[in-house]
Amino acid sequence: MKKADFTKPFAVKLGNEPLEVDVFNAITGLKYEEAELKNIPYQLSSKLTVRFIHLDDLMVNKMLTGRTKDKADVEELHKINIHSKDKGIIAALKKLFSNK
C-alpha cells in the first residue's frame, strides 16, 4: 500500500465469522484523535496489542450511520453494557479471544 491509499476513507474485513473484524481508517461522527484517547487495548499475544474502539464511540458511530442494522446493534450493545460487570465489550472480547 502507498501512503496515498490512506488519504481516503476505506474499510477492510479480516478473518471469517465468528472472528471477522472490520478495520476502518475513518468513521462517521468520530475523529481519530478522539478515538485514540479512549481506545481499549487488548494484548492478543506477547507481540501484538490490538486496540478497539470504545463502546461509547462505537454506539455514536452506529447511531449516526442511519442504517437499520446499526440502530439494532446499538440496542444490543446497550443491553450488553448495562448487564455486564465490566461493561460488556471487554468481557465479550476476552471470551472471544480465549476460545481459540
FIZALO-293666 format. One record per atom (N, C-alpha, C, CB): residue in three letters; x, y, z; residue number from 1. Coordinates in Angstrom, 2 decimals. Glycine has a CB too. Layout:
% FIZALO-293666
  resn        x        y        z  resi
   ALA        X        Y        Z   NUM
...
//
This chain:
% FIZALO-293666
  resn        x        y        z  resi
   MET     0.83    -1.19     0.00     1
   MET     0.00     0.00     0.00     1
   MET     0.87     1.24     0.00     1
   MET    -0.94     0.00     1.21     1
   LYS     0.38     2.25    -0.65     2
   LYS     1.07     3.53    -0.68     2
   LYS     0.46     4.45     0.35     2
   LYS     1.02     4.16    -2.09     2
   LYS     1.22     5.46     0.75     3
   LYS     0.73     6.44     1.71     3
   LYS    -0.57     7.07     1.20     3
   LYS     1.79     7.53     1.95     3
   ALA    -0.66     7.32    -0.08     4
   ALA    -1.86     7.95    -0.66     4
   ALA    -3.10     7.08    -0.48     4
   ALA    -1.63     8.22    -2.14     4
   ASP    -2.92     5.76    -0.32     5
   ASP    -4.06     4.87    -0.14     5
   ASP    -4.84     5.17     1.14     5
   ASP    -3.58     3.42    -0.11     5
   PHE    -4.21     5.85     2.10     6
   PHE    -4.85     6.13     3.37     6
   PHE    -5.47     7.52     3.43     6
   PHE    -3.85     5.97     4.48     6
   THR    -5.42     8.27     2.34     7
   THR    -5.96     9.62     2.35     7
   THR    -7.47     9.65     2.16     7
   THR    -5.31    10.44     1.27     7
   LYS    -8.05     8.57     1.69     8
   LYS    -9.49     8.47     1.50     8
   LYS   -10.04     7.37     2.40     8
   LYS    -9.84     8.20     0.00     8
   PRO   -11.28     7.54     2.88     9
   PRO   -11.87     6.51     3.76     9
   PRO   -11.97     5.15     3.07     9
   PRO   -13.26     6.94     4.21     9
   PHE   -11.67     4.10     3.83    10
   PHE   -11.83     2.74     3.34    10
   PHE   -12.15     1.81     4.50    10
   PHE   -10.57     2.27     2.60    10
   ALA   -12.64     0.63     4.16    11
   ALA   -12.92    -0.41     5.15    11
   ALA   -12.41    -1.73     4.62    11
   ALA   -14.45    -0.49     5.48    11
   VAL   -11.91    -2.57     5.53    12
   VAL   -11.40    -3.88     5.17    12
   VAL   -11.95    -4.89     6.18    12
   VAL    -9.83    -3.91     5.15    12
   LYS   -12.39    -6.03     5.70    13
   LYS   -12.83    -7.12     6.58    13
   LYS   -11.69    -8.13     6.67    13
   LYS   -14.16    -7.79     6.05    13
   LEU   -11.37    -8.51     7.89    14
   LEU   -10.33    -9.51     8.13    14
   LEU   -10.93   -10.70     8.84    14
   LEU    -9.16    -8.91     8.95    14
   GLY   -10.51   -11.89     8.48    15
   GLY   -10.98   -13.09     9.15    15
   GLY   -12.32   -13.57     8.64    15
   GLY   -11.07   -12.85    10.61    15
   ASN   -12.84   -14.56     9.33    16
   ASN   -14.12   -15.17     8.99    16
   ASN   -14.98   -15.25    10.25    16
   ASN   -13.93   -16.59     8.36    16
   GLU   -16.30   -15.25    10.06    17
   GLU   -17.21   -15.39    11.20    17
   GLU   -16.82   -16.62    12.00    17
   GLU   -18.69   -15.48    10.73    17
   PRO   -16.86   -16.61    13.29    18
   PRO   -17.31   -15.53    14.16    18
   PRO   -16.22   -14.54    14.52    18
   PRO   -17.90   -16.10    15.40    18
   LEU   -15.02   -14.69    13.96    19
   LEU   -13.91   -13.81    14.30    19
   LEU   -13.61   -12.79    13.21    19
   LEU   -12.66   -14.63    14.58    19
   GLU   -14.63   -12.38    12.50    20
   GLU   -14.46   -11.38    11.45    20
   GLU   -14.34   -10.00    12.09    20
   GLU   -15.64   -11.43    10.44    20
   VAL   -13.37    -9.22    11.62    21
   VAL   -13.13    -7.89    12.17    21
   VAL   -13.17    -6.87    11.04    21
   VAL   -11.77    -7.83    12.91    21
   ASP   -13.86    -5.75    11.29    22
   ASP   -13.89    -4.65    10.33    22
   ASP   -12.83    -3.64    10.73    22
   ASP   -15.30    -3.99    10.27    22
   VAL   -12.02    -3.23     9.77    23
   VAL   -10.99    -2.22    10.00    23
   VAL   -11.33    -1.01     9.15    23
   VAL    -9.55    -2.77     9.66    23
   PHE   -11.44     0.15     9.79    24
   PHE   -11.77     1.40     9.11    24
   PHE   -10.67     2.41     9.36    24
   PHE   -13.14     1.95     9.57    24
   ASN   -10.42     3.28     8.39    25
   ASN    -9.49     4.37     8.66    25
   ASN   -10.25     5.67     8.93    25
   ASN    -8.52     4.56     7.47    25
   ALA   -11.57     5.65     8.82    26
   ALA   -12.42     6.79     9.15    26
   ALA   -13.83     6.28     9.39    26
   ALA   -12.40     7.88     8.01    26
   ILE   -14.52     6.90    10.36    27
   ILE   -15.91     6.53    10.62    27
   ILE   -16.73     7.79    10.89    27
   ILE   -16.01     5.55    11.81    27
   THR   -18.01     7.67    10.70    28
   THR   -18.93     8.78    10.91    28
   THR   -18.98     9.19    12.38    28
   THR   -20.33     8.41    10.42    28
   GLY   -18.88    10.48    12.63    29
   GLY   -19.09    11.01    13.97    29
   GLY   -17.92    10.97    14.91    29
   GLY   -20.18    10.31    14.58    29
   LEU   -16.73    10.60    14.43    30
   LEU   -15.59    10.48    15.33    30
   LEU   -14.29    10.77    14.60    30
   LEU   -15.54     9.08    15.94    30
   LYS   -13.43    11.54    15.27    31
   LYS   -12.10    11.81    14.73    31
   LYS   -11.10    10.86    15.40    31
   LYS   -11.68    13.31    14.96    31
   TYR   -10.06    10.53    14.66    32
   TYR    -9.06     9.58    15.17    32
   TYR    -8.50    10.04    16.52    32
   TYR    -7.92     9.42    14.16    32
   GLU    -8.18    11.31    16.63    33
   GLU    -7.57    11.84    17.86    33
   GLU    -8.48    11.61    19.06    33
   GLU    -7.26    13.33    17.71    33
   GLU    -9.80    11.72    18.85    34
   GLU   -10.76    11.47    19.94    34
   GLU   -10.82     9.99    20.28    34
   GLU   -12.16    11.99    19.55    34
   ALA   -10.89     9.16    19.26    35
   ALA   -10.98     7.71    19.47    35
   ALA    -9.72     7.16    20.13    35
   ALA   -11.22     7.00    18.14    35
   GLU    -8.59     7.71    19.76    36
   GLU    -7.32     7.23    20.31    36
   GLU    -7.24     7.43    21.83    36
   GLU    -6.15     7.95    19.64    36
   LEU    -7.84     8.49    22.31    37
   LEU    -7.81     8.77    23.75    37
   LEU    -8.56     7.73    24.57    37
   LEU    -8.39    10.14    24.02    37
   LYS    -9.59     7.13    23.99    38
   LYS   -10.43     6.19    24.73    38
   LYS   -10.34     4.76    24.23    38
   LYS   -11.86     6.64    24.69    38
   ASN    -9.39     4.46    23.34    39
   ASN    -9.35     3.10    22.79    39
   ASN    -9.10     2.08    23.89    39
   ASN    -8.26     2.98    21.71    39
   ILE    -9.45     0.84    23.60    40
   ILE    -9.31    -0.24    24.58    40
   ILE    -8.25    -1.22    24.08    40
   ILE   -10.68    -0.97    24.82    40
   PRO    -7.08    -1.22    24.73    41
   PRO    -6.03    -2.15    24.30    41
   PRO    -6.32    -3.57    24.79    41
   PRO    -4.67    -1.69    24.80    41
   TYR    -6.03    -4.53    23.93    42
   TYR    -6.17    -5.94    24.30    42
   TYR    -4.91    -6.66    23.85    42
   TYR    -7.47    -6.57    23.65    42
   GLN    -4.22    -7.29    24.78    43
   GLN    -2.98    -7.99    24.48    43
   GLN    -3.33    -9.35    23.88    43
   GLN    -2.09    -8.16    25.77    43
   LEU    -3.31    -9.42    22.56    44
   LEU    -3.68   -10.64    21.86    44
   LEU    -2.60   -11.71    21.99    44
   LEU    -3.95   -10.35    20.38    44
   SER    -1.35   -11.27    21.98    45
   SER    -0.21   -12.17    22.19    45
   SER     0.92   -11.34    22.78    45
   SER     0.22   -12.88    20.85    45
   SER     2.04   -11.98    23.06    46
   SER     3.17   -11.24    23.63    46
   SER     3.72   -10.20    22.65    46
   SER     4.28   -12.20    24.05    46
   LYS     3.43   -10.37    21.37    47
   LYS     3.95    -9.45    20.36    47
   LYS     2.90    -8.55    19.73    47
   LYS     4.63   -10.23    19.29    47
   LEU     1.63    -8.74    20.10    48
   LEU     0.58    -7.99    19.42    48
   LEU    -0.47    -7.46    20.39    48
   LEU    -0.08    -8.86    18.38    48
   THR    -0.60    -6.14    20.41    49
   THR    -1.67    -5.48    21.14    49
   THR    -2.64    -4.93    20.11    49
   THR    -1.12    -4.36    22.09    49
   VAL    -3.91    -5.28    20.25    50
   VAL    -4.96    -4.80    19.36    50
   VAL    -5.73    -3.74    20.11    50
   VAL    -5.90    -5.98    18.88    50
   ARG    -6.05    -2.65    19.43    51
   ARG    -6.80    -1.56    20.05    51
   ARG    -8.20    -1.51    19.45    51
   ARG    -6.07    -0.19    19.86    51
   PHE    -9.19    -1.50    20.34    52
   PHE   -10.58    -1.49    19.92    52
   PHE   -11.21    -0.14    20.22    52
   PHE   -11.37    -2.62    20.61    52
   ILE   -12.17     0.23    19.41    53
   ILE   -12.92     1.46    19.64    53
   ILE   -13.71     1.32    20.94    53
   ILE   -13.86     1.77    18.44    53
   HIS   -13.81     2.39    21.69    54
   HIS   -14.57     2.40    22.93    54
   HIS   -16.05     2.18    22.62    54
   HIS   -14.36     3.72    23.71    54
   LEU   -16.74     1.49    23.48    55
   LEU   -18.15     1.18    23.27    55
   LEU   -18.98     2.45    23.02    55
   LEU   -18.70     0.43    24.48    55
   ASP   -18.74     3.49    23.78    56
   ASP   -19.50     4.73    23.59    56
   ASP   -19.30     5.30    22.19    56
   ASP   -19.08     5.77    24.63    56
   ASP   -18.06     5.27    21.72    57
   ASP   -17.76     5.80    20.38    57
   ASP   -18.38     4.92    19.30    57
   ASP   -16.24     5.89    20.17    57
   LEU   -18.35     3.62    19.50    58
   LEU   -18.97     2.70    18.54    58
   LEU   -20.47     2.96    18.45    58
   LEU   -18.70     1.23    18.94    58
   MET   -21.11     3.16    19.59    59
   MET   -22.54     3.39    19.59    59
   MET   -22.88     4.73    18.92    59
   MET   -23.09     3.37    21.02    59
   VAL   -22.09     5.76    19.15    60
   VAL   -22.31     7.05    18.47    60
   VAL   -22.19     6.86    16.96    60
   VAL   -21.28     8.12    18.96    60
   ASN   -21.15     6.17    16.53    61
   ASN   -20.96     5.92    15.10    61
   ASN   -22.15     5.19    14.50    61
   ASN   -19.68     5.12    14.86    61
   LYS   -22.58     4.14    15.17    62
   LYS   -23.70     3.34    14.65    62
   LYS   -25.00     4.15    14.61    62
   LYS   -23.89     2.08    15.50    62
   MET   -25.22     5.02    15.60    63
   MET   -26.43     5.83    15.59    63
   MET   -26.42     6.85    14.44    63
   MET   -26.58     6.56    16.94    63
   LEU   -25.23     7.31    14.07    64
   LEU   -25.14     8.33    13.02    64
   LEU   -25.16     7.78    11.60    64
   LEU   -23.88     9.12    13.21    64
   THR   -24.99     6.48    11.42    65
   THR   -24.99     5.93    10.06    65
   THR   -26.38     5.94     9.43    65
   THR   -24.44     4.52    10.07    65
   GLY   -27.41     5.84    10.27    66
   GLY   -28.77     5.83     9.74    66
   GLY   -29.24     4.48     9.24    66
   GLY   -28.87     6.81     8.64    66
   ARG   -28.37     3.47     9.32    67
   ARG   -28.75     2.13     8.86    67
   ARG   -29.59     1.43     9.92    67
   ARG   -27.50     1.29     8.51    67
   THR   -30.60     0.72     9.50    68
   THR   -31.48    -0.02    10.41    68
   THR   -30.69    -1.03    11.23    68
   THR   -32.59    -0.72     9.63    68
   LYS   -29.77    -1.76    10.58    69
   LYS   -28.98    -2.77    11.29    69
   LYS   -28.14    -2.12    12.39    69
   LYS   -28.07    -3.53    10.31    69
   ASP   -27.55    -0.96    12.10    70
   ASP   -26.73    -0.28    13.11    70
   ASP   -27.57     0.17    14.30    70
   ASP   -26.02     0.92    12.49    70
   LYS   -28.79     0.61    14.05    71
   LYS   -29.66     1.00    15.15    71
   LYS   -30.00    -0.20    16.03    71
   LYS   -30.96     1.64    14.61    71
   ALA   -30.23    -1.35    15.40    72
   ALA   -30.48    -2.58    16.16    72
   ALA   -29.22    -2.98    16.94    72
   ALA   -30.91    -3.73    15.20    72
   ASP   -28.05    -2.81    16.32    73
   ASP   -26.78    -3.11    17.01    73
   ASP   -26.63    -2.25    18.27    73
   ASP   -25.59    -2.87    16.07    73
   VAL   -27.02    -0.98    18.18    74
   VAL   -26.91    -0.08    19.33    74
   VAL   -27.78    -0.59    20.48    74
   VAL   -27.33     1.36    18.94    74
   GLU   -28.97    -1.05    20.16    75
   GLU   -29.85    -1.59    21.20    75
   GLU   -29.20    -2.79    21.89    75
   GLU   -31.21    -2.00    20.60    75
   GLU   -28.60    -3.69    21.11    76
   GLU   -27.95    -4.87    21.68    76
   GLU   -26.70    -4.49    22.48    76
   GLU   -27.57    -5.86    20.57    76
   LEU   -25.91    -3.58    21.96    77
   LEU   -24.71    -3.13    22.68    77
   LEU   -25.09    -2.47    24.00    77
   LEU   -23.89    -2.15    21.81    77
   HIS   -26.17    -1.72    23.99    78
   HIS   -26.64    -1.07    25.21    78
   HIS   -27.03    -2.13    26.25    78
   HIS   -27.84    -0.15    24.91    78
   LYS   -27.74    -3.17    25.82    79
   LYS   -28.13    -4.25    26.73    79
   LYS   -26.90    -4.94    27.32    79
   LYS   -29.01    -5.29    25.99    79
   ILE   -25.93    -5.23    26.48    80
   ILE   -24.69    -5.87    26.95    80
   ILE   -24.01    -4.99    27.99    80
   ILE   -23.72    -6.15    25.78    80
   ASN   -23.92    -3.72    27.71    81
   ASN   -23.23    -2.78    28.58    81
   ASN   -23.92    -2.65    29.94    81
   ASN   -23.14    -1.40    27.92    81
   ILE   -25.22    -2.60    29.95    82
   ILE   -25.99    -2.45    31.19    82
   ILE   -25.87    -3.68    32.08    82
   ILE   -27.46    -2.18    30.88    82
   HIS   -25.86    -4.88    31.48    83
   HIS   -25.91    -6.12    32.26    83
   HIS   -24.56    -6.74    32.57    83
   HIS   -26.74    -7.10    31.53    83
   SER   -23.48    -6.07    32.25    84
   SER   -22.17    -6.67    32.47    84
   SER   -21.41    -5.94    33.57    84
   SER   -21.35    -6.65    31.18    84
   LYS   -20.73    -6.73    34.42    85
   LYS   -19.92    -6.14    35.49    85
   LYS   -18.82    -5.26    34.93    85
   LYS   -19.32    -7.25    36.36    85
   ASP   -18.14    -5.75    33.91    86
   ASP   -17.02    -4.97    33.38    86
   ASP   -17.34    -4.35    32.02    86
   ASP   -15.78    -5.85    33.27    86
   LYS   -18.56    -3.91    31.87    87
   LYS   -19.01    -3.15    30.72    87
   LYS   -19.03    -3.91    29.41    87
   LYS   -18.16    -1.97    30.56    87
   GLY   -19.32    -5.19    29.45    88
   GLY   -19.70    -5.97    28.29    88
   GLY   -18.67    -6.21    27.22    88
   GLY   -20.79    -5.35    27.69    88
   ILE   -18.23    -5.18    26.56    89
   ILE   -17.35    -5.36    25.41    89
   ILE   -16.05    -6.04    25.83    89
   ILE   -17.04    -4.02    24.75    89
   ILE   -15.45    -5.61    26.93    90
   ILE   -14.21    -6.23    27.38    90
   ILE   -14.44    -7.71    27.68    90
   ILE   -13.65    -5.50    28.63    90
   ALA   -15.50    -8.02    28.39    91
   ALA   -15.80    -9.42    28.71    91
   ALA   -16.02   -10.23    27.45    91
   ALA   -17.02    -9.51    29.62    91
   ALA   -16.75    -9.67    26.50    92
   ALA   -17.03   -10.38    25.26    92
   ALA   -15.74   -10.61    24.47    92
   ALA   -18.03    -9.60    24.40    92
   LEU   -14.87    -9.62    24.43    93
   LEU   -13.60    -9.77    23.70    93
   LEU   -12.71   -10.82    24.36    93
   LEU   -12.87    -8.42    23.63    93
   LYS   -12.63   -10.77    25.68    94
   LYS   -11.82   -11.76    26.38    94
   LYS   -12.33   -13.17    26.11    94
   LYS   -11.81   -11.49    27.88    94
   LYS   -13.64   -13.34    26.18    95
   LYS   -14.24   -14.65    25.92    95
   LYS   -13.98   -15.09    24.49    95
   LYS   -15.75   -14.61    26.20    95
   LEU   -14.16   -14.18    23.55    96
   LEU   -13.98   -14.48    22.14    96
   LEU   -12.55   -14.92    21.85    96
   LEU   -14.33   -13.27    21.29    96
   PHE   -11.57   -14.18    22.35    97
   PHE   -10.17   -14.49    22.03    97
   PHE    -9.60   -15.61    22.87    97
   PHE    -9.33   -13.26    22.19    97
   SER   -10.21   -15.93    24.00    98
   SER    -9.68   -17.01    24.82    98
   SER   -10.16   -18.38    24.34    98
   SER   -10.08   -16.80    26.28    98
   ASN   -11.13   -18.42    23.43    99
   ASN   -11.66   -19.69    22.92    99
   ASN   -10.98   -20.13    21.65    99
   ASN   -13.15   -19.58    22.67    99
   LYS    -9.76   -19.72    21.41   100
   LYS    -9.04   -20.07    20.17   100
   LYS    -8.63   -21.52    20.16   100
   LYS    -7.82   -19.19    20.00   100
//
